[in-house]
């Protein structure tokens, strides 16, 4: 399922509505797979930096791998991404990925730095 981030750019056009650009990213991924006991269904949710003008806009900051959703023993895994940034002309690099068991944190929020 997609999510739209933006507008990321805007151009005025005389007598017409403004022309805008948006980023489209995958917010939720669902999969099904045939297995010996029926079908395995898995789910992944991705949250993005939605702040316009930042070098990391549109980049994933949290990924929740919910695994097999029908399995009552399943423990979802949550990965937080932090990025090393400089000016807008520099390359943006992932600096830290923090996989953690899923907790009741607010989706899309980074945990406190350690």
Order of alpha helices (4+ residues) and beta strands (2+ residues): beta-beta-beta-beta-beta-beta-beta
